[in-house]
């Protein structure tokens, strides 16, 4: 997205952790989440927090 000049929004904050959780890509999901928070200053909704929590459950 960043290479194409597309700025992520609140929907992306839900979609990325959810997609990474389904693909069991825990580290990639967390890195992308951190980048969206620190670079684009987008903060998650309560539903996004649940998706990130679901991603963390795969870590053990």
PDB file of N, CA, C, O and CB in Angstrom:
ATOM      1  N   UNK A   1       0.809  -1.183   0.000  1.00  0.00           N
ATOM      2  CA  UNK A   1       0.000   0.000   0.000  1.00  0.00           C
ATOM      3  C   UNK A   1       0.856   1.252   0.000  1.00  0.00           C
ATOM      4  O   UNK A   1       0.597   2.194  -0.748  1.00  0.00           O
ATOM      5  CB  UNK A   1      -0.923  -0.005   1.181  1.00  0.00           C
ATOM      6  N   UNK A   2       1.873   1.257   0.838  1.00  0.00           N
ATOM      7  CA  UNK A   2       2.727   2.447   0.935  1.00  0.00           C
ATOM      8  C   UNK A   2       3.458   2.712  -0.379  1.00  0.00           C
ATOM      9  O   UNK A   2       3.618   3.865  -0.780  1.00  0.00           O
ATOM     10  CB  UNK A   2       3.744   2.285   2.077  1.00  0.00           C
ATOM     11  N   UNK A   3       3.894   1.666  -1.040  1.00  0.00           N
ATOM     12  CA  UNK A   3       4.593   1.844  -2.315  1.00  0.00           C
ATOM     13  C   UNK A   3       3.678   2.398  -3.393  1.00  0.00           C
ATOM     14  O   UNK A   3       4.138   3.084  -4.306  1.00  0.00           O
ATOM     15  CB  UNK A   3       5.184   0.526  -2.776  1.00  0.00           C
ATOM     16  N   UNK A   4       2.394   2.108  -3.295  1.00  0.00           N
ATOM     17  CA  UNK A   4       1.427   2.590  -4.289  1.00  0.00           C
ATOM     18  C   UNK A   4       0.866   3.966  -3.919  1.00  0.00           C
ATOM     19  O   UNK A   4       0.085   4.542  -4.676  1.00  0.00           O
ATOM     20  CB  UNK A   4       0.281   1.586  -4.435  1.00  0.00           C
ATOM     21  N   UNK A   5       1.260   4.488  -2.766  1.00  0.00           N
ATOM     22  CA  UNK A   5       0.774   5.792  -2.341  1.00  0.00           C
ATOM     23  C   UNK A   5      -0.606   5.750  -1.708  1.00  0.00           C
ATOM     24  O   UNK A   5      -1.262   6.786  -1.595  1.00  0.00           O
ATOM     25  CB  UNK A   5       0.753   6.718  -3.503  1.00  0.00           C
ATOM     26  N   UNK A   6      -1.060   4.570  -1.292  1.00  0.00           N
ATOM     27  CA  UNK A   6      -2.370   4.427  -0.666  1.00  0.00           C
ATOM     28  C   UNK A   6      -2.198   4.491   0.841  1.00  0.00           C
ATOM     29  O   UNK A   6      -1.420   3.736   1.423  1.00  0.00           O
ATOM     30  CB  UNK A   6      -3.057   3.098  -1.090  1.00  0.00           C
ATOM     31  N   UNK A   7      -2.932   5.401   1.465  1.00  0.00           N
ATOM     32  CA  UNK A   7      -2.857   5.553   2.918  1.00  0.00           C
ATOM     33  C   UNK A   7      -3.879   4.618   3.574  1.00  0.00           C
ATOM     34  O   UNK A   7      -5.053   4.645   3.204  1.00  0.00           O
ATOM     35  CB  UNK A   7      -3.112   7.039   3.337  1.00  0.00           C
ATOM     36  N   UNK A   8      -3.460   3.796   4.537  1.00  0.00           N
ATOM     37  CA  UNK A   8      -4.394   2.898   5.213  1.00  0.00           C
ATOM     38  C   UNK A   8      -5.389   3.683   6.068  1.00  0.00           C
ATOM     39  O   UNK A   8      -5.127   4.819   6.465  1.00  0.00           O
ATOM     40  CB  UNK A   8      -3.630   1.891   6.083  1.00  0.00           C
ATOM     41  N   UNK A   9      -6.540   3.056   6.344  1.00  0.00           N
ATOM     42  CA  UNK A   9      -7.551   3.684   7.182  1.00  0.00           C
ATOM     43  C   UNK A   9      -7.968   2.723   8.292  1.00  0.00           C
ATOM     44  O   UNK A   9      -7.311   1.707   8.516  1.00  0.00           O
ATOM     45  CB  UNK A   9      -8.775   4.111   6.339  1.00  0.00           C
ATOM     46  N   UNK A  10      -9.067   3.046   8.990  1.00  0.00           N
ATOM     47  CA  UNK A  10      -9.497   2.228  10.117  1.00  0.00           C
ATOM     48  C   UNK A  10      -9.906   0.812   9.687  1.00  0.00           C
ATOM     49  O   UNK A  10      -9.823  -0.123  10.484  1.00  0.00           O
ATOM     50  CB  UNK A  10     -10.656   2.904  10.830  1.00  0.00           C
ATOM     51  N   UNK A  11     -10.341   0.651   8.445  1.00  0.00           N
ATOM     52  CA  UNK A  11     -10.695  -0.683   7.945  1.00  0.00           C
ATOM     53  C   UNK A  11      -9.435  -1.534   7.810  1.00  0.00           C
ATOM     54  O   UNK A  11      -9.455  -2.730   8.101  1.00  0.00           O
ATOM     55  CB  UNK A  11     -11.435  -0.585   6.579  1.00  0.00           C
ATOM     56  N   UNK A  12      -8.362  -0.926   7.376  1.00  0.00           N
ATOM     57  CA  UNK A  12      -7.085  -1.631   7.244  1.00  0.00           C
ATOM     58  C   UNK A  12      -6.595  -2.113   8.603  1.00  0.00           C
ATOM     59  O   UNK A  12      -5.998  -3.183   8.711  1.00  0.00           O
ATOM     60  CB  UNK A  12      -6.029  -0.722   6.591  1.00  0.00           C
ATOM     61  N   UNK A  13      -6.851  -1.316   9.645  1.00  0.00           N
ATOM     62  CA  UNK A  13      -6.416  -1.689  10.994  1.00  0.00           C
ATOM     63  C   UNK A  13      -7.123  -2.950  11.486  1.00  0.00           C
ATOM     64  O   UNK A  13      -6.606  -3.644  12.362  1.00  0.00           O
ATOM     65  CB  UNK A  13      -6.672  -0.539  11.966  1.00  0.00           C
ATOM     66  N   UNK A  14      -8.284  -3.251  10.940  1.00  0.00           N
ATOM     67  CA  UNK A  14      -8.991  -4.483  11.281  1.00  0.00           C
ATOM     68  C   UNK A  14      -8.582  -5.605  10.330  1.00  0.00           C
ATOM     69  O   UNK A  14      -8.397  -6.746  10.755  1.00  0.00           O
ATOM     70  CB  UNK A  14     -10.518  -4.267  11.233  1.00  0.00           C
ATOM     71  N   UNK A  15      -8.443  -5.284   9.056  1.00  0.00           N
ATOM     72  CA  UNK A  15      -8.186  -6.303   8.040  1.00  0.00           C
ATOM     73  C   UNK A  15      -6.802  -6.940   8.164  1.00  0.00           C
ATOM     74  O   UNK A  15      -6.667  -8.154   8.010  1.00  0.00           O
ATOM     75  CB  UNK A  15      -8.337  -5.701   6.670  1.00  0.00           C
ATOM     76  N   UNK A  16      -5.781  -6.139   8.440  1.00  0.00           N
ATOM     77  CA  UNK A  16      -4.411  -6.675   8.498  1.00  0.00           C
ATOM     78  C   UNK A  16      -4.248  -7.705   9.619  1.00  0.00           C
ATOM     79  O   UNK A  16      -3.813  -8.823   9.344  1.00  0.00           O
ATOM     80  CB  UNK A  16      -3.406  -5.533   8.697  1.00  0.00           C
ATOM     81  N   UNK A  17      -4.585  -7.366  10.891  1.00  0.00           N
ATOM     82  CA  UNK A  17      -4.428  -8.402  11.923  1.00  0.00           C
ATOM     83  C   UNK A  17      -5.311  -9.627  11.675  1.00  0.00           C
ATOM     84  O   UNK A  17      -4.907 -10.752  11.967  1.00  0.00           O
ATOM     85  CB  UNK A  17      -4.748  -7.821  13.287  1.00  0.00           C
ATOM     86  N   UNK A  18      -6.508  -9.410  11.140  1.00  0.00           N
ATOM     87  CA  UNK A  18      -7.404 -10.528  10.875  1.00  0.00           C
ATOM     88  C   UNK A  18      -6.825 -11.450   9.805  1.00  0.00           C
ATOM     89  O   UNK A  18      -6.818 -12.669   9.972  1.00  0.00           O
ATOM     90  CB  UNK A  18      -8.779 -10.016  10.444  1.00  0.00           C
ATOM     91  N   UNK A  19      -6.344 -10.875   8.715  1.00  0.00           N
ATOM     92  CA  UNK A  19      -5.760 -11.675   7.636  1.00  0.00           C
ATOM     93  C   UNK A  19      -4.509 -12.406   8.108  1.00  0.00           C
ATOM     94  O   UNK A  19      -4.320 -13.583   7.798  1.00  0.00           O
ATOM     95  CB  UNK A  19      -5.426 -10.787   6.432  1.00  0.00           C
ATOM     96  N   UNK A  20      -3.664 -11.719   8.849  1.00  0.00           N
ATOM     97  CA  UNK A  20      -2.435 -12.357   9.348  1.00  0.00           C
ATOM     98  C   UNK A  20      -2.758 -13.462  10.344  1.00  0.00           C
ATOM     99  O   UNK A  20      -2.048 -14.466  10.412  1.00  0.00           O
ATOM    100  CB  UNK A  20      -1.514 -11.315  10.003  1.00  0.00           C
ATOM    101  N   UNK A  21      -3.825 -13.281  11.117  1.00  0.00           N
ATOM    102  CA  UNK A  21      -4.231 -14.314  12.062  1.00  0.00           C
ATOM    103  C   UNK A  21      -4.677 -15.571  11.329  1.00  0.00           C
ATOM    104  O   UNK A  21      -4.329 -16.683  11.726  1.00  0.00           O
ATOM    105  CB  UNK A  21      -5.354 -13.803  12.968  1.00  0.00           C
ATOM    106  N   UNK A  22      -5.443 -15.397  10.268  1.00  0.00           N
ATOM    107  CA  UNK A  22      -5.908 -16.558   9.500  1.00  0.00           C
ATOM    108  C   UNK A  22      -4.753 -17.274   8.809  1.00  0.00           C
ATOM    109  O   UNK A  22      -4.802 -18.489   8.618  1.00  0.00           O
ATOM    110  CB  UNK A  22      -6.945 -16.126   8.460  1.00  0.00           C
ATOM    111  N   UNK A  23      -3.723 -16.536   8.435  1.00  0.00           N
ATOM    112  CA  UNK A  23      -2.572 -17.130   7.759  1.00  0.00           C
ATOM    113  C   UNK A  23      -1.461 -17.515   8.736  1.00  0.00           C
ATOM    114  O   UNK A  23      -0.411 -18.004   8.321  1.00  0.00           O
ATOM    115  CB  UNK A  23      -2.028 -16.167   6.720  1.00  0.00           C
ATOM    116  N   UNK A  24      -1.688 -17.297  10.022  1.00  0.00           N
ATOM    117  CA  UNK A  24      -0.728 -17.565  11.098  1.00  0.00           C
ATOM    118  C   UNK A  24       0.607 -16.840  10.834  1.00  0.00           C
ATOM    119  O   UNK A  24       1.681 -17.424  10.973  1.00  0.00           O
ATOM    120  CB  UNK A  24      -0.490 -19.094  11.237  1.00  0.00           C
ATOM    121  N   UNK A  25       0.514 -15.589  10.462  1.00  0.00           N
ATOM    122  CA  UNK A  25       1.682 -14.728  10.241  1.00  0.00           C
ATOM    123  C   UNK A  25       1.761 -13.718  11.382  1.00  0.00           C
ATOM    124  O   UNK A  25       1.517 -12.527  11.188  1.00  0.00           O
ATOM    125  CB  UNK A  25       1.600 -13.999   8.851  1.00  0.00           C
ATOM    126  N   UNK A  26       2.100 -14.202  12.559  1.00  0.00           N
ATOM    127  CA  UNK A  26       2.038 -13.399  13.773  1.00  0.00           C
ATOM    128  C   UNK A  26       3.005 -12.223  13.725  1.00  0.00           C
ATOM    129  O   UNK A  26       2.594 -11.082  13.935  1.00  0.00           O
ATOM    130  CB  UNK A  26       2.334 -14.261  14.985  1.00  0.00           C
ATOM    131  N   UNK A  27       4.252 -12.473  13.459  1.00  0.00           N
ATOM    132  CA  UNK A  27       5.253 -11.400  13.480  1.00  0.00           C
ATOM    133  C   UNK A  27       4.989 -10.358  12.396  1.00  0.00           C
ATOM    134  O   UNK A  27       5.128  -9.160  12.644  1.00  0.00           O
ATOM    135  CB  UNK A  27       6.655 -11.982  13.305  1.00  0.00           C
ATOM    136  N   UNK A  28       4.613 -10.798  11.206  1.00  0.00           N
ATOM    137  CA  UNK A  28       4.327  -9.865  10.121  1.00  0.00           C
ATOM    138  C   UNK A  28       3.132  -8.986  10.476  1.00  0.00           C
ATOM    139  O   UNK A  28       3.143  -7.783  10.218  1.00  0.00           O
ATOM    140  CB  UNK A  28       4.062 -10.625   8.811  1.00  0.00           C
ATOM    141  N   UNK A  29       2.109  -9.584  11.062  1.00  0.00           N
ATOM    142  CA  UNK A  29       0.926  -8.826  11.462  1.00  0.00           C
ATOM    143  C   UNK A  29       1.237  -7.774  12.494  1.00  0.00           C
ATOM    144  O   UNK A  29       0.753  -6.645  12.408  1.00  0.00           O
ATOM    145  CB  UNK A  29      -0.126  -9.748  11.995  1.00  0.00           C
ATOM    146  N   UNK A  30       2.051  -8.142  13.479  1.00  0.00           N
ATOM    147  CA  UNK A  30       2.422  -7.174  14.516  1.00  0.00           C
ATOM    148  C   UNK A  30       3.291  -6.061  13.947  1.00  0.00           C
ATOM    149  O   UNK A  30       3.122  -4.899  14.316  1.00  0.00           O
ATOM    150  CB  UNK A  30       3.156  -7.873  15.662  1.00  0.00           C
ATOM    151  N   UNK A  31       4.217  -6.396  13.058  1.00  0.00           N
ATOM    152  CA  UNK A  31       5.061  -5.365  12.446  1.00  0.00           C
ATOM    153  C   UNK A  31       4.239  -4.394  11.602  1.00  0.00           C
ATOM    154  O   UNK A  31       4.460  -3.184  11.655  1.00  0.00           O
ATOM    155  CB  UNK A  31       6.146  -6.014  11.584  1.00  0.00           C
ATOM    156  N   UNK A  32       3.301  -4.915  10.830  1.00  0.00           N
ATOM    157  CA  UNK A  32       2.446  -4.049  10.023  1.00  0.00           C
ATOM    158  C   UNK A  32       1.566  -3.168  10.899  1.00  0.00           C
ATOM    159  O   UNK A  32       1.347  -1.998  10.584  1.00  0.00           O
ATOM    160  CB  UNK A  32       1.579  -4.885   9.086  1.00  0.00           C
ATOM    161  N   UNK A  33       1.061  -3.723  11.995  1.00  0.00           N
ATOM    162  CA  UNK A  33       0.250  -2.938  12.914  1.00  0.00           C
ATOM    163  C   UNK A  33       1.067  -1.800  13.522  1.00  0.00           C
ATOM    164  O   UNK A  33       0.602  -0.663  13.592  1.00  0.00           O
ATOM    165  CB  UNK A  33      -0.321  -3.833  14.019  1.00  0.00           C
ATOM    166  N   UNK A  34       2.278  -2.111  13.957  1.00  0.00           N
ATOM    167  CA  UNK A  34       3.152  -1.078  14.534  1.00  0.00           C
ATOM    168  C   UNK A  34       3.440   0.025  13.522  1.00  0.00           C
ATOM    169  O   UNK A  34       3.447   1.206  13.870  1.00  0.00           O
ATOM    170  CB  UNK A  34       4.473  -1.700  15.020  1.00  0.00           C
ATOM    171  N   UNK A  35       3.674  -0.358  12.282  1.00  0.00           N
ATOM    172  CA  UNK A  35       3.962   0.629  11.240  1.00  0.00           C
ATOM    173  C   UNK A  35       2.751   1.522  10.990  1.00  0.00           C
ATOM    174  O   UNK A  35       2.895   2.735  10.835  1.00  0.00           O
ATOM    175  CB  UNK A  35       4.382  -0.071   9.936  1.00  0.00           C
ATOM    176  N   UNK A  36       1.563   0.929  10.949  1.00  0.00           N
ATOM    177  CA  UNK A  36       0.367   1.739  10.721  1.00  0.00           C
ATOM    178  C   UNK A  36       0.145   2.723  11.869  1.00  0.00           C
ATOM    179  O   UNK A  36      -0.302   3.849  11.651  1.00  0.00           O
ATOM    180  CB  UNK A  36      -0.865   0.837  10.551  1.00  0.00           C
ATOM    181  N   UNK A  37       0.458   2.293  13.086  1.00  0.00           N
ATOM    182  CA  UNK A  37       0.277   3.173  14.239  1.00  0.00           C
ATOM    183  C   UNK A  37       1.314   4.284  14.273  1.00  0.00           C
ATOM    184  O   UNK A  37       0.979   5.444  14.513  1.00  0.00           O
ATOM    185  CB  UNK A  37       0.343   2.371  15.524  1.00  0.00           C
ATOM    186  N   UNK A  38       2.576   3.933  14.033  1.00  0.00           N
ATOM    187  CA  UNK A  38       3.648   4.923  14.191  1.00  0.00           C
ATOM    188  C   UNK A  38       3.852   5.803  12.966  1.00  0.00           C
ATOM    189  O   UNK A  38       4.190   6.977  13.114  1.00  0.00           O
ATOM    190  CB  UNK A  38       4.935   4.225  14.511  1.00  0.00           C
ATOM    191  N   UNK A  39       3.659   5.279  11.769  1.00  0.00           N
ATOM    192  CA  UNK A  39       3.903   6.052  10.555  1.00  0.00           C
ATOM    193  C   UNK A  39       2.661   6.836  10.123  1.00  0.00           C
ATOM    194  O   UNK A  39       2.752   8.012   9.774  1.00  0.00           O
ATOM    195  CB  UNK A  39       4.353   5.127   9.428  1.00  0.00           C
ATOM    196  N   UNK A  40       1.497   6.172  10.150  1.00  0.00           N
ATOM    197  CA  UNK A  40       0.283   6.796   9.643  1.00  0.00           C
ATOM    198  C   UNK A  40      -0.616   7.344  10.747  1.00  0.00           C
ATOM    199  O   UNK A  40      -1.640   7.961  10.454  1.00  0.00           O
ATOM    200  CB  UNK A  40      -0.484   5.809   8.819  1.00  0.00           C
ATOM    201  N   UNK A  41      -0.251   7.130  12.006  1.00  0.00           N
ATOM    202  CA  UNK A  41      -0.997   7.633  13.163  1.00  0.00           C
ATOM    203  C   UNK A  41      -2.465   7.212  13.129  1.00  0.00           C
ATOM    204  O   UNK A  41      -3.359   8.007  13.418  1.00  0.00           O
ATOM    205  CB  UNK A  41      -0.901   9.151  13.227  1.00  0.00           C
ATOM    206  N   UNK A  42      -2.694   5.954  12.770  1.00  0.00           N
ATOM    207  CA  UNK A  42      -4.036   5.393  12.767  1.00  0.00           C
ATOM    208  C   UNK A  42      -4.138   4.474  13.979  1.00  0.00           C
ATOM    209  O   UNK A  42      -3.300   3.595  14.177  1.00  0.00           O
ATOM    210  CB  UNK A  42      -4.345   4.624  11.426  1.00  0.00           C
ATOM    211  N   UNK A  43      -5.159   4.683  14.777  1.00  0.00           N
ATOM    212  CA  UNK A  43      -5.323   3.885  15.980  1.00  0.00           C
ATOM    213  C   UNK A  43      -6.571   3.024  15.844  1.00  0.00           C
ATOM    214  O   UNK A  43      -7.532   3.397  15.170  1.00  0.00           O
ATOM    215  CB  UNK A  43      -5.409   4.785  17.236  1.00  0.00           C
ATOM    216  N   UNK A  44      -6.540   1.895  16.480  1.00  0.00           N
ATOM    217  CA  UNK A  44      -7.569   0.896  16.235  1.00  0.00           C
ATOM    218  C   UNK A  44      -8.835   1.114  17.044  1.00  0.00           C
ATOM    219  O   UNK A  44      -8.845   1.765  18.089  1.00  0.00           O
ATOM    220  CB  UNK A  44      -7.029  -0.455  16.527  1.00  0.00           C
ATOM    221  N   UNK A  45      -9.885   0.546  16.514  1.00  0.00           N
ATOM    222  CA  UNK A  45     -11.176   0.515  17.184  1.00  0.00           C
ATOM    223  C   UNK A  45     -11.180  -0.680  18.142  1.00  0.00           C
ATOM    224  O   UNK A  45     -10.257  -1.495  18.116  1.00  0.00           O
ATOM    225  CB  UNK A  45     -12.357   0.424  16.147  1.00  0.00           C
ATOM    226  N   UNK A  46     -12.201  -0.789  18.977  1.00  0.00           N
ATOM    227  CA  UNK A  46     -12.282  -1.982  19.844  1.00  0.00           C
ATOM    228  C   UNK A  46     -12.297  -3.292  19.051  1.00  0.00           C
ATOM    229  O   UNK A  46     -11.733  -4.289  19.501  1.00  0.00           O
ATOM    230  CB  UNK A  46     -13.532  -1.907  20.714  1.00  0.00           C
ATOM    231  N   UNK A  47     -12.932  -3.299  17.885  1.00  0.00           N
ATOM    232  CA  UNK A  47     -12.948  -4.510  17.067  1.00  0.00           C
ATOM    233  C   UNK A  47     -11.541  -4.831  16.546  1.00  0.00           C
ATOM    234  O   UNK A  47     -11.152  -5.997  16.470  1.00  0.00           O
ATOM    235  CB  UNK A  47     -13.933  -4.349  15.889  1.00  0.00           C
ATOM    236  N   UNK A  48     -10.789  -3.793  16.190  1.00  0.00           N
ATOM    237  CA  UNK A  48      -9.409  -3.989  15.761  1.00  0.00           C
ATOM    238  C   UNK A  48      -8.557  -4.565  16.876  1.00  0.00           C
ATOM    239  O   UNK A  48      -7.671  -5.385  16.635  1.00  0.00           O
ATOM    240  CB  UNK A  48      -8.813  -2.680  15.281  1.00  0.00           C
ATOM    241  N   UNK A  49      -8.833  -4.129  18.104  1.00  0.00           N
ATOM    242  CA  UNK A  49      -8.104  -4.660  19.255  1.00  0.00           C
ATOM    243  C   UNK A  49      -8.376  -6.155  19.421  1.00  0.00           C
ATOM    244  O   UNK A  49      -7.479  -6.919  19.775  1.00  0.00           O
ATOM    245  CB  UNK A  49      -8.495  -3.900  20.539  1.00  0.00           C
ATOM    246  N   UNK A  50      -9.609  -6.562  19.166  1.00  0.00           N
ATOM    247  CA  UNK A  50      -9.932  -7.991  19.247  1.00  0.00           C
ATOM    248  C   UNK A  50      -9.193  -8.785  18.173  1.00  0.00           C
ATOM    249  O   UNK A  50      -8.731  -9.897  18.428  1.00  0.00           O
ATOM    250  CB  UNK A  50     -11.446  -8.207  19.109  1.00  0.00           C
ATOM    251  N   UNK A  51      -9.083  -8.219  16.979  1.00  0.00           N
ATOM    252  CA  UNK A  51      -8.349  -8.901  15.907  1.00  0.00           C
ATOM    253  C   UNK A  51      -6.873  -9.032  16.264  1.00  0.00           C
ATOM    254  O   UNK A  51      -6.265 -10.074  16.020  1.00  0.00           O
ATOM    255  CB  UNK A  51      -8.506  -8.142  14.576  1.00  0.00           C
ATOM    256  N   UNK A  52      -6.299  -7.987  16.837  1.00  0.00           N
ATOM    257  CA  UNK A  52      -4.902  -8.050  17.250  1.00  0.00           C
ATOM    258  C   UNK A  52      -4.724  -9.046  18.389  1.00  0.00           C
ATOM    259  O   UNK A  52      -3.713  -9.745  18.450  1.00  0.00           O
ATOM    260  CB  UNK A  52      -4.403  -6.663  17.672  1.00  0.00           C
ATOM    261  N   UNK A  53      -5.695  -9.113  19.286  1.00  0.00           N
ATOM    262  CA  UNK A  53      -5.632 -10.093  20.373  1.00  0.00           C
ATOM    263  C   UNK A  53      -5.687 -11.505  19.807  1.00  0.00           C
ATOM    264  O   UNK A  53      -4.963 -12.388  20.268  1.00  0.00           O
ATOM    265  CB  UNK A  53      -6.783  -9.872  21.379  1.00  0.00           C
ATOM    266  N   UNK A  54      -6.544 -11.724  18.807  1.00  0.00           N
ATOM    267  CA  UNK A  54      -6.625 -13.033  18.161  1.00  0.00           C
ATOM    268  C   UNK A  54      -5.307 -13.408  17.500  1.00  0.00           C
ATOM    269  O   UNK A  54      -4.910 -14.573  17.498  1.00  0.00           O
ATOM    270  CB  UNK A  54      -7.746 -13.045  17.128  1.00  0.00           C
ATOM    271  N   UNK A  55      -4.633 -12.411  16.940  1.00  0.00           N
ATOM    272  CA  UNK A  55      -3.324 -12.654  16.341  1.00  0.00           C
ATOM    273  C   UNK A  55      -2.312 -13.056  17.408  1.00  0.00           C
ATOM    274  O   UNK A  55      -1.483 -13.938  17.186  1.00  0.00           O
ATOM    275  CB  UNK A  55      -2.837 -11.409  15.587  1.00  0.00           C
ATOM    276  N   UNK A  56      -2.384 -12.410  18.559  1.00  0.00           N
ATOM    277  CA  UNK A  56      -1.449 -12.716  19.654  1.00  0.00           C
ATOM    278  C   UNK A  56      -1.667 -14.108  20.222  1.00  0.00           C
ATOM    279  O   UNK A  56      -0.731 -14.707  20.752  1.00  0.00           O
ATOM    280  CB  UNK A  56      -1.588 -11.689  20.766  1.00  0.00           C
ATOM    281  N   UNK A  57      -2.864 -14.629  20.123  1.00  0.00           N
ATOM    282  CA  UNK A  57      -3.140 -15.968  20.645  1.00  0.00           C
ATOM    283  C   UNK A  57      -2.343 -17.054  19.920  1.00  0.00           C
ATOM    284  O   UNK A  57      -2.053 -18.104  20.494  1.00  0.00           O
ATOM    285  CB  UNK A  57      -4.624 -16.267  20.537  1.00  0.00           C
ATOM    286  N   UNK A  58      -1.991 -16.799  18.661  1.00  0.00           N
ATOM    287  CA  UNK A  58      -1.198 -17.776  17.912  1.00  0.00           C
ATOM    288  C   UNK A  58       0.225 -17.858  18.423  1.00  0.00           C
ATOM    289  O   UNK A  58       0.908 -18.856  18.194  1.00  0.00           O
ATOM    290  CB  UNK A  58      -1.190 -17.429  16.439  1.00  0.00           C
ATOM    291  N   UNK A  59       0.688 -16.814  19.118  1.00  0.00           N
ATOM    292  CA  UNK A  59       2.063 -16.819  19.641  1.00  0.00           C
ATOM    293  C   UNK A  59       2.256 -17.823  20.764  1.00  0.00           C
ATOM    294  O   UNK A  59       3.315 -18.436  20.900  1.00  0.00           O
ATOM    295  CB  UNK A  59       2.437 -15.437  20.134  1.00  0.00           C
ATOM    296  N   UNK A  60       1.233 -17.973  21.548  1.00  0.00           N
ATOM    297  CA  UNK A  60       1.323 -18.928  22.651  1.00  0.00           C
ATOM    298  C   UNK A  60       1.643 -18.332  23.956  1.00  0.00           C
ATOM    299  O   UNK A  60       1.742 -19.047  24.954  1.00  0.00           O
ATOM    300  CB  UNK A  60       2.311 -19.928  22.363  1.00  0.00           C
TER     301      UNK A  60
END
